[in-house]
Amino acid sequence: MTRSPHLVAAGALVATVTLLVGLTAGCSSGSKATDAGAGATSTLVPSSSGDSCTDPTGDLDLPVGVSSSTPGLAGVDLVSASAKVDGDQLAVAITTAGPIDAAPAATYVVAQGDPLGQFSFELRMVHGADGWTTTLVTWPDKVETRQKLAITPKVAGASLAMSVPLSSLPAISLAMQFGSTATVDGKIVVDDCSSLTGG
């Protein structure tokens, strides 16, 4: 079975996010980490109001053969991202270094926790040839579940925003990671942003 470029891109981003969390499990997002036992720390955030990060421009992970001047790549170069509780909604906002609509075959992800975790989820916003699709990925009972959400991100230039009902998400209790990918000539360009690593 042939996998679509979007699934491949999303898979690459999941691997990046998983690696990032594994490497930074002892860090905090500007708040004190909660002790989870002797010698162990957790990425639990005392406040459950969400998370945010900033990211330097021009730090895309470019595969060999893809130029940083490729048209549209500024639209996946993350500058800032946030996912904050606003009433009964999780308000997602992403800013990139260039127009988002110009980015080639792009995917934007908000992730909480490691895959298979009880409170883990991924919001995947995919901009393809047919427009936008939003998918929520969760792992109840350690089994991956994908749910299409009838939510279309609002894009204005280099800004993307959307609101997701909290009732459709696991509890907002962990530091989050943000990421983007684009497919260029079959190769995947990745950027990520996390308060755990300061960018």
C-alpha positions, 0 to 999 in steps of 0.5 A: 500500500502506498502512503500519501505524502501527507501521512509520510510528512505527519509521520516524520513530524511525529518522530521528530516530536517524539524524539524532542520529548524524549531528549527534553523530558527533564526540562520545564516550560518556564514552570517547575516540573513535578516530581514523578519519583526519585530521580525522575521528572515530568513535563506536567505543567501546573497550570492546565491553560495550555502552552506556547513557544517562539522559534527562530526563523531560518532553522528548517530541517532541510533534506539534501537537495532542497534549497532554503530558497524553495518557493513557499518554504517560509510558510512552514518556517515557524516563528511562534505557536500557541494552544491556550484554553479560552473558555470551553475551547482550545485556541490554536495560533501559529505564525510563520515566516511567510505566507501559509497559503504559499507553502507546498503540501503543508501539515501543521501539528499541535501535539501533547505528550508521547504517542500512546499516552493517556492524555496525548493527542495530535491536532493535524492541520493539512493543507493539500490540493483540496484545501484544509483538513483537520484530524485529531489523533488520540490513543485511548487504551493505547490504540491510535484513533483518528477523527476528522474534525469539521474545523477549517483553520483561518489563514491570513498571510503568515497566521493560522488560527482555529478553535477546538472544543475542549470536550473533544480533547483529552485533558490539557495537562502536558507541555505541548510541541508544535511542528510543521512539514512540507513535501518538496520533490518527494522530500520532507522539510520539517520545523518544530517549536517547543517551550521545552527547548526554548525554540 
